Amino acid sequence: MLEHPPEQSDPQTIALEDAIKAANGLTGLARALGGVTPQAICQWRVTPALRVLEVERVTGVSRHRLRPDLYPIENVAVQQ
């Protein structure tokens, strides 16, 4: 997995690690995503922009956690 010392772990990296755990490991996430290898996922420091929504769909880890730079929580429209 993407084990990093705590001082090098940022929220996006932690969210990616949570997604990998939710998918039962690198191989599980790679299979769920299709078209990507476990080795490629292992090289991700953060979830690539083109994979965020798909990773969210297959793992349940929020796009806001995976890439807050692309999906800031304040941009979410509240439906009333």
C-alpha beads as a LAMMPS data file, in Angstrom:
LAMMPS data file: protein, C-alpha beads

80 atoms
79 bonds

1 atom types
1 bond types

-500.0 500.0 xlo xhi
-500.0 500.0 ylo yhi
-500.0 500.0 zlo zhi

Masses

1 110.0

Atoms # bond

1 1 1 0.000 0.000 0.000
2 1 1 0.941 3.650 0.060
3 1 1 2.560 3.730 3.468
4 1 1 4.019 7.138 4.215
5 1 1 5.450 8.558 7.435
6 1 1 2.805 10.670 9.234
7 1 1 4.669 13.906 8.498
8 1 1 4.449 13.148 4.755
9 1 1 0.795 12.135 4.740
10 1 1 -1.619 14.760 3.590
11 1 1 -5.417 14.416 3.600
12 1 1 -5.541 13.460 -0.099
13 1 1 -3.018 10.658 0.395
14 1 1 -4.906 9.403 3.446
15 1 1 -8.157 9.463 1.446
16 1 1 -6.521 7.429 -1.336
17 1 1 -5.267 4.916 1.240
18 1 1 -8.818 4.690 2.630
19 1 1 -10.137 4.030 -0.886
20 1 1 -7.572 1.259 -1.379
21 1 1 -8.611 -0.314 1.937
22 1 1 -12.306 -0.013 1.017
23 1 1 -11.607 -1.894 -2.228
24 1 1 -9.738 -4.657 -0.365
25 1 1 -6.305 -3.562 -1.539
26 1 1 -4.539 -2.369 -4.635
27 1 1 -5.636 -5.364 -6.703
28 1 1 -9.262 -4.910 -5.660
29 1 1 -9.241 -1.251 -6.619
30 1 1 -7.507 -1.978 -9.923
31 1 1 -10.113 -4.619 -10.782
32 1 1 -12.987 -2.350 -9.789
33 1 1 -11.643 0.501 -11.903
34 1 1 -10.624 -1.610 -14.882
35 1 1 -7.899 -0.500 -17.251
36 1 1 -5.433 0.280 -14.491
37 1 1 -2.870 -1.960 -12.803
38 1 1 -2.141 -2.239 -9.082
39 1 1 1.379 -1.043 -9.894
40 1 1 0.008 2.149 -11.452
41 1 1 -2.199 2.838 -8.432
42 1 1 0.787 2.313 -6.168
43 1 1 2.516 5.217 -7.923
44 1 1 -0.352 7.639 -7.347
45 1 1 0.427 10.256 -4.677
46 1 1 -3.149 11.528 -5.033
47 1 1 -6.070 10.258 -7.068
48 1 1 -5.724 11.416 -10.695
49 1 1 -8.352 13.965 -11.708
50 1 1 -9.811 11.665 -14.364
51 1 1 -10.275 8.842 -11.827
52 1 1 -11.804 10.715 -8.879
53 1 1 -15.478 10.080 -9.623
54 1 1 -14.859 6.456 -10.501
55 1 1 -12.849 5.849 -7.314
56 1 1 -15.634 7.510 -5.337
57 1 1 -18.237 5.272 -7.008
58 1 1 -16.437 1.996 -6.372
59 1 1 -15.131 2.744 -2.857
60 1 1 -17.554 5.199 -1.304
61 1 1 -14.711 7.575 -0.394
62 1 1 -15.950 11.094 -1.074
63 1 1 -14.611 13.104 -4.005
64 1 1 -14.196 15.960 -1.510
65 1 1 -11.727 13.864 0.482
66 1 1 -9.962 12.437 -2.567
67 1 1 -9.375 15.773 -4.324
68 1 1 -10.515 18.811 -2.313
69 1 1 -8.612 20.980 -4.786
70 1 1 -11.013 19.878 -7.537
71 1 1 -14.170 19.270 -5.476
72 1 1 -14.197 21.735 -2.582
73 1 1 -17.002 21.131 -0.152
74 1 1 -18.222 24.747 -0.343
75 1 1 -19.150 24.227 -4.009
76 1 1 -21.735 21.595 -3.144
77 1 1 -25.235 22.949 -3.763
78 1 1 -27.580 22.329 -0.866
79 1 1 -30.981 21.194 -2.091
80 1 1 -33.931 22.365 -0.012

Bonds

1 1 1 2
2 1 2 3
3 1 3 4
4 1 4 5
5 1 5 6
6 1 6 7
7 1 7 8
8 1 8 9
9 1 9 10
10 1 10 11
11 1 11 12
12 1 12 13
13 1 13 14
14 1 14 15
15 1 15 16
16 1 16 17
17 1 17 18
18 1 18 19
19 1 19 20
20 1 20 21
21 1 21 22
22 1 22 23
23 1 23 24
24 1 24 25
25 1 25 26
26 1 26 27
27 1 27 28
28 1 28 29
29 1 29 30
30 1 30 31
31 1 31 32
32 1 32 33
33 1 33 34
34 1 34 35
35 1 35 36
36 1 36 37
37 1 37 38
38 1 38 39
39 1 39 40
40 1 40 41
41 1 41 42
42 1 42 43
43 1 43 44
44 1 44 45
45 1 45 46
46 1 46 47
47 1 47 48
48 1 48 49
49 1 49 50
50 1 50 51
51 1 51 52
52 1 52 53
53 1 53 54
54 1 54 55
55 1 55 56
56 1 56 57
57 1 57 58
58 1 58 59
59 1 59 60
60 1 60 61
61 1 61 62
62 1 62 63
63 1 63 64
64 1 64 65
65 1 65 66
66 1 66 67
67 1 67 68
68 1 68 69
69 1 69 70
70 1 70 71
71 1 71 72
72 1 72 73
73 1 73 74
74 1 74 75
75 1 75 76
76 1 76 77
77 1 77 78
78 1 78 79
79 1 79 80
